[in-house]
Amino acid sequence: MKASVKEIQDSGKVIVLDDGSTWSVSSFDAFNTRMWMRFDSIEINFNKLTNLSRGNQTVDARRV
C-alpha cells in the first residue's frame, strides 16, 4: 500500500500519513525520519515504512 507523508511529529518519532494512519518510529530510526518531508511517497509493508522519495529509505514502525 502507498501513501504520502502528511505530518512529521516529535522530531521524527511519529509519522502521520495522508491515508489517516499514524505510525510510531523508534528513536534510532527517527534520526532519518525527521528529515522526511510532507508529500514524500511512502510504501507501507507490515511494520516497515519505505520512503520512495528518499532513495527507498526503510524504517521500522508500529501503527498507533
C-alpha positions in Angstrom: 0.0 0.0 0.0 1.2 3.5 -0.7 0.5 6.8 0.9 2.2 10.2 1.4 3.6 12.0 4.4 1.1 14.4 5.9 3.0 15.4 9.0 6.1 14.6 11.0 5.8 14.9 14.8 8.0 14.6 17.8 11.3 15.1 15.9 10.5 12.2 13.5 9.2 9.7 16.1 5.6 10.0 14.8 4.7 9.9 11.1 1.1 10.8 10.0 0.2 9.7 6.5 -2.4 11.1 4.2 -4.4 7.8 4.4 -5.2 8.8 8.1 -2.8 6.3 9.6 -0.3 7.3 12.4 3.0 5.4 12.9 5.4 5.3 15.8 9.1 5.1 14.8 11.9 4.1 17.1 14.3 6.8 18.4 17.1 5.2 16.3 15.1 5.5 13.0 13.7 8.9 13.9 17.2 10.2 13.1 16.2 9.5 9.5 12.5 10.2 9.5 12.9 13.7 10.9 14.4 14.6 7.5 11.4 13.3 5.6 9.2 15.9 4.0 5.5 16.4 3.6 4.2 14.7 0.4 7.1 12.2 0.3 5.8 8.9 -1.2 5.7 6.1 1.4 5.2 2.4 0.8 3.7 0.5 3.8 4.7 -3.1 4.2 3.5 -4.6 7.5 5.7 -2.8 10.2 8.1 -1.1 7.7 7.7 2.3 6.0 9.8 2.9 2.9 10.3 6.4 1.7 10.3 6.1 -2.1 11.2 9.8 -2.4 14.4 9.4 -0.4 16.2 6.6 -2.1 14.0 3.8 -0.7 15.0 4.6 2.9 13.2 2.0 5.1 12.4 2.3 8.9 10.7 0.0 11.4 7.4 1.4 12.5 4.3 0.5 14.5 0.8 1.7 13.7 -0.8 3.5 16.6 
